Structure formats: structure tokens, C-alpha cells
Amino acid sequence: METTWAFGDRPFLLIGERSFSYGEFFAASSALAVRLVGGEFGLRPGDRVCIAMSDRIEWQVAFWGVQLAGLVAVPVDPSWGEEAVASVLDDCTPRLLFVDRARLSRVEGWAHAAAAPVVLLEGEPEGADPALAPPGLDVRPEDCSTIFYMGGGSSGRRPLGAVATHLAQAGAVMNARFFAAVSDLGRGGRGPGRGPIPGFGAVPVTNLTYPFFHPASFADVYRAMALGGSLRVGEGERGAGRGGSTVAETSGAVLFDGLPTPVTEVRVTGPRGEALPDGEVGELWLRGQSLARGYWGDPEAGRAAFPERGGGWFLTGVRATVRDGCVSRYEGGGGGEGGGGDGGA
């Protein structure tokens, strides 16, 4: 994040008629971070901050302001109704909520009962001092960075909040770089905007693939931020419901057409946790830097999915096969072709 200031006037976000440069983005995020830990809000490391907004410039400013302040960002699906949102808020008990006007009525009751401030972020962020630095905090790799809730809304299931550390988010950055490199190689690795190293060439404009609240969106965000590219929001179809069933636990996609990223290990296991030979169907286990460390407020579910003596493996509950290192989701009956390419499990 802190390297993005060097991109200065390059456009970062393109949303409708609005354009927001990297310089404006970094200044606004830094200014917000200072407010969060200063006298205005007085938040402390580990405090949760909920973000319930549609895809807008202010969403990214809020998220990265929270990160720079050493706090925990809790994005919420903006399509969820009041009951689903309240279940998330009851679970993570945020100290502060950022919302847009359309989401305000869905959080007001909870926020009033919990005496949690609600900040309406809507409209162009006020010009911030470009020389303002973020707070000088000692954020450790093992500190909690995000809590992503998936499976609420119309699914009828109680959403579980997957807790990711700053170390996990750093792993997600490496995953995004891997996807960019593979995409470049798939196009021949040559041509306008491609550098000598696949995945490290210029990225003029990328259409955002997933909504901001979705963990899979960070593959696009991280790649743009690493290379000074622009993200165009709101054009073309986006997969709010795609991306695999475990993207919250893996901080985004970890498979590309079934192949794991270099910082991800895969294993298909039998009923006793034994590794199965290629081609046999079993439960898919994942291990790697980008994985969550458990579920917020639900240690029992956390121990089931991330067993303490499990060697760091995440037990996905997904039926799959592995052939020559390539994962295929098993749909039953016909052999297991065609899964895993959506990036989750």
C-alpha cells in the first residue's frame, strides 16, 4: 500500500465519470487512518471497522485507511438486508461503521444499541494533504488484518467470518502476481504493455472482476497497486457469486485452472486424513501463506476447518481429485473434470 504514493497522478480508480489518482488515494487513506487512531475516534489495534458500501472510491479509501491504522477491516456484502448485516455486526462487534446512504438504514438500529459511531462516506473525498504520512504504527505480520464474511444473505446460513492476518494478505499479493504472470504467458507473453517478466508489464486499465467486498476482487486490486495500473469499476459482468466456495478462507483465489499458486499446497485426503493417490476422490485440503487462521467468534468451527494438529492445513469440505498437480472439483457420478478453475476450491 505505502508504495502506491510513487505512482502520483496515475489514475487508480475509474468509476463512471469519476477518476481518482494514486496520489489522491494515498493521501485520503493516510488522512483517514490518522483520524481513526487520533482523538476523533481513538481506535486501537485489533478494533474492528465495518465497511458496508457499494463499489465506490470511498470504499477503497475506507478499507486502506483501516489497514494503515492497524485496525481490522470487515467488508459486508452491500446486497444483504438488515437481518443478515446485523448477524455479522453481532458477531464481530465493530467499534465503527463506514456506510453509504443506501446502507445507512440497515445498520442504524444496531449501531444505536451498541453506541458505535456510523460515518456516512459518500461523495468525492475531501482533498487531503499529499505530504501527510500514515500513522507510525508497529503492525506485526501475525496481527489480524481482515474478517471476510461469506454465505449470508439469501443463503439461509449463518455467515462465518474468516480471519486473515497481514502475513496472509502478503501471500494474497503473491497469488495475484502469479495469476498475472500466467495470464501473460497464456497470451504469449509479448505485445503492448507486457514487460520482460510475465505479469510485471504495464496494466493500463483492468475491469474489476468482482465487487470490492468480495475477497476475490483483491487479485485485481493488488495487481493494479503493484504496477500502477487502473481499475475500471462497473463495466461488464462481475461474479459476485463465483470465485470458489473457500475464497474467504484463502484470502482470494489460490487455484488457476486447477493449478495451485506457488505459495499454496494441495492435498486430497481420505476419511482418516491420509493422502490419496492421483485420480482418487477425497476431501481437498489447502495449505499456504494466504490462508485464514480461523473463524471470528467460533473456535469450534475454526478447529474443525483448521485443526490445531493438522499441520497448517485447511480442510475445505470440498470433494475433489488431483491429477498431475491439477485440482478438479468432483461433482459426483462422472469423474471430477472441470472444477477448481474459478480460483477457490
C-alpha positions in Angstrom: 0.0 0.0 0.0 2.6 2.5 1.0 4.5 2.1 -2.3 1.5 3.4 -4.2 2.3 7.1 -3.5 5.1 6.8 -6.0 2.5 6.5 -8.8 1.4 10.0 -8.2 -1.1 11.3 -10.8 -1.6 8.0 -12.5 -5.3 7.1 -12.3 -6.1 4.3 -9.8 -9.9 4.1 -9.8 -12.2 4.8 -12.7 -15.9 4.7 -11.6 -18.3 6.3 -14.1 -17.3 9.9 -14.6 -15.1 9.8 -11.6 -11.3 9.3 -11.6 -9.1 9.0 -8.6 -5.3 9.1 -8.8 -2.9 7.1 -6.7 -1.7 10.4 -5.1 -5.2 11.3 -4.1 -5.9 7.8 -2.9 -2.8 7.5 -0.7 -3.4 11.0 0.8 -7.0 10.3 1.5 -6.3 6.9 3.0 -3.5 8.3 5.2 -5.6 11.2 6.4 -8.4 8.8 7.4 -6.0 6.5 9.2 -4.8 9.4 11.2 -8.4 10.3 12.2 -9.1 6.7 13.1 -6.3 6.4 15.7 -6.3 10.0 16.7 -8.6 12.0 19.0 -11.6 11.9 16.7 -12.2 8.2 17.0 -9.4 6.9 19.2 -9.4 3.3 17.9 -6.8 0.8 19.0 -5.1 -2.1 17.2 -7.5 -5.1 16.9 -10.6 -2.9 16.8 -12.9 -3.9 14.0 -14.3 -1.4 11.5 -17.3 -2.5 9.3 -17.5 -1.3 5.6 -21.0 -1.5 4.2 -21.0 0.3 0.8 -21.4 -0.3 -2.9 -18.4 -0.1 -5.2 -17.2 3.4 -4.9 -14.0 5.3 -4.4 -14.8 5.8 -0.7 -14.8 2.0 -0.2 -11.2 1.7 -1.1 -10.2 4.8 0.9 -12.1 3.3 3.9 -10.5 -0.2 3.6 -6.9 1.0 3.2 -7.4 3.7 5.8 -8.3 0.9 8.2 -5.3 -1.1 7.2 -2.9 1.8 7.6 -4.3 2.4 11.1 -3.5 -1.2 12.1 -7.2 -2.0 12.6 -9.3 -4.9 11.3 -11.4 -4.3 8.2 -14.8 -6.1 8.0 -16.3 -5.8 4.5 -20.0 -6.6 4.2 -21.9 -7.6 1.1 -23.9 -4.5 0.2 -26.8 -6.6 -1.1 -27.5 -8.1 2.4 -30.6 -7.0 4.2 -30.8 -5.7 7.8 -31.1 -9.1 9.4 -28.0 -10.6 7.7 -26.0 -7.4 8.3 -27.0 -7.4 12.0 -25.8 -11.1 12.4 -22.4 -10.0 11.1 -22.3 -7.0 13.4 -23.4 -9.1 16.4 -20.5 -11.5 15.7 -17.6 -9.1 15.1 -18.9 -6.1 17.3 -17.2 -3.3 15.3 -16.2 -0.1 17.0 -17.0 2.0 13.9 -19.1 1.6 10.7 -18.5 3.2 7.3 -21.6 3.2 5.1 -23.1 4.9 2.1 -26.6 6.3 2.2 -28.3 3.2 0.8 -26.9 1.1 3.6 -27.5 3.6 6.4 -30.9 2.3 7.5 -29.6 -1.3 7.7 -27.1 -0.5 10.4 -28.7 2.4 12.3 -30.6 0.2 14.8 -27.6 -2.0 15.7 -25.2 1.0 15.9 -27.6 2.9 18.2 -27.9 -0.1 20.5 -24.2 -0.7 20.5 -23.2 3.0 20.8 -21.0 2.5 17.7 -20.4 5.6 15.5 -21.6 5.5 11.9 -19.8 7.5 9.3 -21.5 8.3 6.1 -18.9 8.2 3.3 -20.4 9.5 0.1 -19.2 12.0 -2.4 -15.7 12.9 -3.5 -13.2 12.5 -0.7 -12.0 15.9 0.5 -8.6 16.9 -0.7 -6.0 15.7 1.8 -2.5 16.9 2.4 -0.3 14.9 -0.1 2.6 15.2 2.4 0.6 13.6 5.2 2.1 10.3 6.3 0.0 7.4 7.7 0.3 6.8 11.5 3.6 5.4 12.6 2.4 2.1 14.0 4.2 -1.2 14.5 1.9 -3.6 12.7 3.0 -7.2 13.0 2.6 -9.9 10.4 0.6 -12.0 12.7 -1.9 -9.2 13.5 -5.4 -9.6 12.3 -6.0 -7.6 9.0 -9.4 -8.6 7.7 -12.5 -10.6 8.6 -14.4 -11.7 5.5 -18.0 -13.0 5.9 -19.4 -15.2 3.1 -22.6 -17.3 3.0 -25.1 -14.9 4.5 -27.8 -13.0 2.7 -30.3 -15.3 0.9 -28.3 -18.5 1.6 -30.0 -19.1 4.9 -26.7 -20.0 6.5 -25.2 -18.1 9.4 -22.1 -16.3 7.9 -18.7 -17.3 9.3 -16.1 -14.6 9.5 -12.7 -15.9 8.2 -9.9 -14.1 10.0 -6.8 -13.2 7.9 -3.5 -11.7 9.1 -1.3 -9.2 7.4 1.0 -12.1 6.6 -1.9 -13.8 4.8 -2.6 -10.7 2.8 1.0 -10.5 1.7 0.6 -14.1 0.5 -2.5 -13.0 -1.4 -0.4 -10.3 -3.2 1.9 -13.1 -4.4 -1.0 -15.1 -5.6 -2.2 -12.1 -7.6 1.2 -11.7 -9.2 1.1 -15.4 -10.1 -2.3 -15.0 -11.9 -1.0 -12.0 -13.8 2.1 -13.9 -14.9 0.1 -17.0 -16.0 -2.3 -14.7 -17.9 0.5 -13.0 -19.7 2.1 -16.3 -20.6 -1.3 -17.6 -21.9 -1.3 -14.6 -24.3 2.2 -15.3 -25.5 4.0 -13.1 -23.0 4.6 -10.5 -25.7 2.9 -7.4 -27.0 1.9 -3.9 -26.0 2.2 -3.3 -22.2 4.0 -6.5 -21.4 7.3 -6.3 -19.7 10.3 -8.6 -19.9 8.9 -10.6 -17.0 5.4 -12.0 -17.4 2.9 -10.3 -15.0 5.1 -7.3 -14.4 4.3 -5.3 -17.5 2.2 -2.2 -17.6 -1.5 -2.6 -16.8 -3.2 0.4 -18.5 -6.9 -0.5 -17.4 -8.4 -3.6 -15.9 -12.1 -4.1 -15.5 -12.8 -5.2 -11.9 -13.9 -8.8 -11.9 -15.6 -9.0 -8.5 -17.3 -6.4 -6.2 -15.0 -4.7 -3.7 -16.4 -6.6 -0.7 -15.5 -10.0 -2.3 -12.1 -11.5 -1.4 -11.5 -12.5 -5.0 -11.6 -8.8 -6.0 -8.2 -8.3 -4.4 -6.4 -10.2 -7.2 -7.3 -7.2 -9.4 -6.6 -4.6 -6.8 -3.2 -6.0 -5.7 -2.0 -6.3 -9.3 -3.1 -2.7 -10.1 -1.5 -1.3 -7.0 1.8 -3.2 -7.6 2.2 -2.0 -11.2 0.4 1.4 -11.1 -2.5 0.2 -13.3 -6.1 1.5 -13.3 -9.2 -0.3 -12.1 -12.4 0.4 -14.0 -15.5 -0.4 -11.9 -19.0 -1.1 -13.0 -18.5 -2.3 -16.6 -19.2 -5.8 -17.8 -20.4 -8.8 -15.8 -18.9 -9.4 -12.4 -19.0 -12.6 -10.4 -20.4 -11.8 -7.0 -21.4 -15.4 -6.6 -18.4 -17.0 -8.2 -14.7 -17.4 -7.2 -14.9 -20.7 -5.4 -16.5 -21.7 -2.1 -13.5 -21.0 0.1 -12.2 -17.6 -1.1 -12.8 -16.1 2.3 -10.6 -18.7 4.0 -7.9 -18.4 1.3 -7.9 -14.5 1.1 -8.9 -14.8 -2.6 -8.2 -17.3 -5.4 -5.4 -19.8 -4.9 -6.0 -22.0 -8.0 -5.6 -21.1 -11.6 -7.4 -23.6 -14.0 -6.9 -26.1 -11.2 -3.2 -25.3 -10.6 -2.2 -24.0 -7.1 -0.2 -20.9 -6.8 3.5 -21.2 -5.8 2.7 -20.3 -2.2 -0.2 -22.9 -1.9 -0.1 -26.6 -1.3 -2.9 -29.0 -2.2 -3.8 -32.5 -0.9 -6.7 -34.8 -1.5 -7.4 -37.0 1.6 -9.3 -40.0 2.7 -11.6 -40.3 5.7 -8.7 -40.6 8.2 -6.7 -37.7 6.7 -4.4 -39.9 4.6 -3.2 -38.6 1.3 -4.8 -40.3 -1.6 -3.2 -41.2 -4.9 -3.7 -39.2 -8.1 -7.2 -39.6 -9.5 -9.0 -40.8 -6.3 -11.8 -38.7 -4.9 -11.5 -37.2 -1.4 -11.6 -34.0 0.6 -9.5 -31.2 -0.7 -7.0 -29.7 1.8 -5.1 -26.5 1.3 -2.1 -25.0 3.0 -0.3 -21.8 2.3 0.6 -18.2 3.4 -2.7 -16.6 2.3 -4.9 -18.9 4.4 -7.0 -17.6 7.2 -6.2 -18.6 10.8 -9.8 -19.5 11.8 -13.3 -18.0 12.2 -14.1 -15.0 14.3 -16.0 -15.8 17.5 -16.4 -19.5 16.5 -13.5 -21.5 17.8 -15.4 -24.8 17.3 -15.8 -24.2 13.6 -12.3 -22.9 13.4 -10.9 -26.1 15.0 -12.9 -28.2 12.6 -11.6 -26.4 9.5 -8.1 -25.5 10.8 -7.3 -28.3 13.2 -4.5 -27.5 15.7 -2.7 -30.7 15.0 -3.4 -30.5 11.3 0.0 -29.3 10.2 -1.4 -25.9 9.0 -3.9 -27.5 6.5 -7.3 -26.0 5.8 -10.0 -28.7 5.5 -12.2 -27.3 2.8 -15.0 -29.8 2.9 -14.9 -29.8 -1.0 -14.8 -33.2 -2.8 -12.0 -33.2 -5.4 -9.4 -35.1 -7.3 -5.8 -34.3 -8.2 -4.1 -35.4 -11.3 -0.5 -34.3 -12.1 -0.9 -31.5 -9.6 -4.1 -30.2 -11.1 -7.2 -30.0 -8.9 -10.6 -30.9 -10.3 -13.8 -30.4 -8.2 -15.7 -33.7 -8.0 -19.4 -33.2 -8.9 -20.2 -36.8 -8.5 -21.0 -39.6 -10.8 -18.9 -38.7 -13.7 -15.3 -38.3 -12.6 -14.4 -34.8 -11.5 -13.5 -32.8 -14.5 -13.8 -29.1 -14.8 -13.6 -27.9 -11.3 -11.1 -25.7 -9.5 -10.6 -23.2 -12.3 -12.6 -20.5 -10.6 -9.8 -20.0 -8.1 -11.3 -21.1 -4.8 -11.7 -24.7 -4.0 
